Amino acid sequence: MAQKKILVIQDMSCTGRCSITVALPLLSACGFETAVVPTSVLSTHTGGFVDYYHIDLTDDMDGILEHWKKLNMHFDGIYVGFLASKSQVDNTIRFIEQVKDEATIIFVDPAMADEGELYSLLPEGFPKEMKRLCAMSNVMVPNMSEAFMLLDMEYEEGPYEERKIEEMLKKLAKINETQVILTGVSFEDNRIGAASYHTCGDFHFYACRYVDGMFYGAGDVFMSVLVGAIMNDLTIPRSIDISCEFVLDCIERTVMEAEDYRYGLNFEQGIPFLLRLLNKI
């Protein structure tokens, strides 16, 4: 069976485990050939750090695409994460149109907000731009803050009523007319997880123990494992369960070992556990 190819489009932080520096090793560990299109390079990610160095690669994306068109590049999966501008959204849409085929699964993490606040690099009104990209996805994976923004609703903190989450999922599913996975969902104080809805009417929810703290890059770890599990032909519910379990494992290890959570989760030492969850070993 031919090795599957996955394209990751998002930023790269030189240190601080998030975005491409999380996606590339985790997807490779899941068995895929992984290509990247960095939309920008940062000395660190923007969460918790100040005075970081930022190189905008928006204009360089076109050059990569033109070369790939000559190579007739196509991918089995496309995973889009953090984008910093309308121009990057436009470029990403062009990329997807050129390198996908009928069987390509498009995953979009509309990474733009947390705790009800838009990320500092992003312009006001950006959720409308991200909504255009989400409409192209087969699987869209917002967190609660992003879900409220995509639906033009005022942000509310959890825990949430199950009925409210189901209503939000149904509305979100109208954006891409297929599968939505909502992260950061909590129905009680000491547990947190993810809920999903498919337009055929299937709901799923999985929660694990809540660990208090700001764990930078946790969303990227969840998303990368989710993409890896789905592309390994696991069901959406099982992929969600695996992703939640692995993130909790990484958080627990980080709490025991790390002095500074800004540098992300220790996922590297958990890769053998991930492979067992995926039945790879």
C-alpha positions in Angstrom: 0.0 0.0 0.0 1.4 3.4 -1.0 2.6 5.7 1.7 0.1 8.6 2.2 1.3 12.1 1.8 0.1 15.0 4.0 0.6 18.7 3.5 0.8 21.0 6.5 0.2 24.7 6.0 0.9 26.9 9.0 3.6 28.9 10.8 6.8 27.7 12.2 8.2 28.7 15.6 11.9 28.2 15.9 11.4 27.2 19.6 8.4 26.5 21.7 6.6 23.4 20.5 3.6 24.3 18.3 2.4 24.4 14.7 4.8 22.8 12.2 7.4 21.7 14.9 4.6 19.6 16.4 2.8 18.5 13.3 5.9 17.3 11.3 7.3 14.8 13.9 3.8 13.5 15.0 2.5 12.9 11.5 5.8 11.3 10.5 5.6 9.0 13.5 2.1 8.1 12.3 3.6 6.8 9.1 3.1 9.6 6.6 5.3 11.5 4.2 4.8 15.0 5.4 5.4 18.2 3.4 5.2 21.7 4.8 4.4 25.2 3.6 5.5 27.6 6.3 3.4 30.8 6.3 5.8 32.6 8.6 8.8 32.0 10.8 8.8 33.2 14.4 11.7 33.0 16.9 9.1 31.7 19.4 5.3 31.4 19.4 3.3 34.4 20.5 1.8 32.9 23.7 3.6 34.1 26.8 6.6 35.5 24.9 7.4 39.2 24.1 9.7 40.8 21.6 9.6 37.7 19.3 11.1 37.9 15.8 8.6 37.4 13.0 9.3 36.8 9.3 6.1 36.9 7.1 6.3 34.4 4.2 3.1 35.3 2.5 4.7 36.4 -0.7 6.9 33.2 -0.8 3.9 30.9 -0.8 3.2 31.7 -4.5 6.7 30.6 -5.4 6.4 27.3 -3.7 3.0 26.7 -5.4 4.3 27.5 -8.8 7.2 25.0 -8.4 4.9 22.3 -7.1 2.5 22.8 -10.0 5.4 21.9 -12.3 5.9 18.7 -10.3 2.2 17.9 -10.4 2.1 17.5 -6.6 -1.0 16.1 -5.0 -1.7 15.1 -1.4 -3.9 12.6 0.4 -4.5 15.0 3.3 -4.1 18.7 3.8 -3.9 20.1 7.3 -4.2 23.9 7.7 -3.4 25.6 11.0 -2.6 29.2 12.1 -2.7 31.8 9.3 -1.9 35.5 10.0 -3.8 37.5 7.4 -6.4 37.6 4.7 -3.6 37.2 2.1 -2.5 34.0 3.7 -6.0 32.7 3.6 -6.3 33.6 -0.1 -3.0 31.9 -0.8 -3.9 28.8 1.2 -7.2 28.5 -0.8 -5.2 28.6 -4.0 -2.9 25.9 -2.7 -5.7 23.6 -1.8 -7.4 24.0 -5.1 -4.1 23.2 -6.9 -2.9 20.2 -4.9 -6.0 18.4 -3.9 -7.9 15.7 -5.8 -11.3 14.1 -5.2 -10.0 11.8 -2.5 -8.0 14.5 -0.5 -9.2 15.0 3.0 -8.9 18.7 4.1 -8.5 19.4 7.8 -8.8 23.0 9.0 -7.9 24.1 12.5 -9.1 27.8 12.5 -6.4 28.7 15.0 -7.2 32.3 15.8 -8.4 32.7 19.4 -8.3 31.5 23.0 -10.1 32.4 26.1 -12.5 34.5 24.0 -9.7 36.7 22.6 -8.4 36.9 19.0 -4.6 36.2 18.8 -2.5 39.4 18.9 -1.1 39.1 15.4 -4.6 38.9 13.8 -6.6 41.8 12.4 -10.1 42.5 13.5 -12.6 40.8 11.3 -10.3 37.8 10.6 -12.9 35.2 11.7 -14.9 36.1 8.5 -11.8 35.2 6.4 -11.2 32.0 8.3 -14.8 31.0 7.7 -14.2 31.0 4.0 -11.4 28.5 4.5 -13.4 26.4 6.9 -16.1 26.1 4.1 -13.5 24.1 2.0 -12.8 21.6 4.8 -13.9 18.0 5.2 -13.1 18.2 8.9 -13.0 21.5 10.8 -11.7 21.6 14.4 -12.3 24.9 16.2 -11.9 25.4 20.0 -14.7 27.0 21.9 -13.4 30.6 21.5 -13.1 30.0 17.7 -16.5 28.4 17.5 -18.2 31.4 19.1 -16.4 33.7 16.6 -17.2 31.6 13.6 -20.9 31.8 14.6 -20.7 35.5 15.4 -21.8 34.7 19.0 -20.7 36.3 22.3 -18.1 34.2 24.1 -19.2 32.2 27.1 -17.0 30.3 29.5 -17.8 26.6 30.4 -18.9 24.3 31.7 -21.6 24.2 29.1 -25.0 22.5 28.8 -25.0 19.5 26.4 -27.9 21.0 24.4 -25.9 24.2 23.8 -22.9 22.3 22.4 -25.1 20.2 20.1 -26.8 23.4 18.8 -23.4 25.0 18.2 -22.1 21.9 16.4 -25.1 21.8 14.1 -24.7 25.5 13.2 -20.9 25.0 12.6 -21.6 22.0 10.4 -23.5 24.2 8.0 -20.2 26.0 7.3 -18.5 23.0 5.7 -21.6 20.8 5.3 -19.8 17.7 6.8 -17.8 17.0 9.9 -17.1 19.3 12.9 -15.0 18.5 15.9 -15.2 21.0 18.8 -12.4 21.1 21.4 -12.2 22.5 24.9 -15.7 21.2 25.6 -16.6 20.8 29.3 -19.9 19.7 30.9 -18.4 19.6 34.4 -15.6 21.4 36.2 -13.0 18.6 36.4 -13.3 17.1 32.9 -12.6 18.4 29.5 -12.6 17.0 26.0 -14.0 17.2 22.5 -17.4 16.8 20.8 -18.1 16.0 17.2 -21.1 16.2 14.8 -21.5 14.9 11.3 -24.3 16.2 9.1 -25.7 12.7 8.9 -26.7 13.3 12.5 -24.0 11.5 14.6 -22.8 13.1 17.8 -19.8 12.0 19.9 -18.2 13.3 23.1 -15.1 12.2 24.9 -13.7 13.8 28.1 -10.7 13.1 30.3 -9.3 14.6 33.5 -8.9 18.4 33.5 -5.4 19.7 34.5 -5.4 23.3 35.4 -2.8 25.5 33.6 -2.0 27.2 30.3 -0.4 24.5 28.1 0.8 26.1 24.9 0.7 23.9 21.9 -1.8 21.5 23.3 -4.2 22.2 20.5 -1.5 21.5 17.9 -0.7 18.2 19.5 -4.4 17.3 19.6 -4.9 18.3 15.9 -1.8 16.5 14.6 -2.8 13.3 16.3 -6.3 13.6 15.1 -5.2 14.0 11.5 -2.8 11.1 11.9 -5.5 8.8 13.3 -8.1 9.7 10.7 -5.6 9.3 7.9 -4.8 5.9 9.4 -8.4 5.0 8.6 -9.6 5.1 12.2 -13.2 6.3 12.9 -13.8 9.9 13.9 -14.9 8.9 17.5 -11.9 6.6 18.0 -9.6 9.4 16.6 -11.0 11.9 19.0 -10.6 9.5 22.0 -6.9 8.8 21.0 -6.2 12.5 20.6 -7.6 13.4 24.0 -5.8 10.5 25.8 -2.5 11.5 24.2 -2.8 15.2 25.0 -3.5 14.3 28.7 -0.5 12.0 28.7 1.7 14.8 27.4 0.3 17.4 29.8 0.9 15.1 32.8 4.5 14.5 31.7 5.0 18.2 31.2 3.7 19.1 34.6 6.1 16.6 36.2 9.1 17.8 34.3 8.8 21.3 32.9 9.8 24.5 34.7 8.4 26.7 32.0 5.2 25.7 30.2 5.7 28.3 27.4 8.0 25.8 25.6 5.1 23.5 25.0 4.2 19.9 25.8 6.7 17.0 26.1 5.1 15.0 23.3 8.3 13.4 22.1 8.7 11.0 24.9 5.1 9.9 24.5 5.4 8.8 20.9 5.7 5.1 21.8 2.4 5.5 23.7 0.8 7.1 20.7 1.9 4.3 18.4 0.3 1.8 20.9 -3.0 3.8 20.8 -2.8 3.6 17.0 -2.0 -0.1 17.1 1.2 0.6 15.2 3.3 -1.4 17.8 
